Amino acid sequence: CHRIRTQIYYTSRKPDKIYGIIERLSTGSRKIELFGRLHNVRPNWVTITHQLPNIMIVDPKMKEAFSNSFPNGN
């Protein structure tokens, strides 16, 4: 059984080390963060949550595709 030792922040916050591990295991592909929060928004990740104030797209290609599909933003 493998374990990750890290500092505990909040009960719902994932350890920062997890993101580095996932990024190294899946380089060049998009990742998904379910139940994320504002501090989870990061490049090459899709964060799905009801806790963001609005739609936030960091990736330029994804932003363009979203704008073309939803010109009014919704």
Helices and strands as residue ranges (DSSP letters): H 16-25, E 31-34, G 38-40, E 45-48, H 60-69
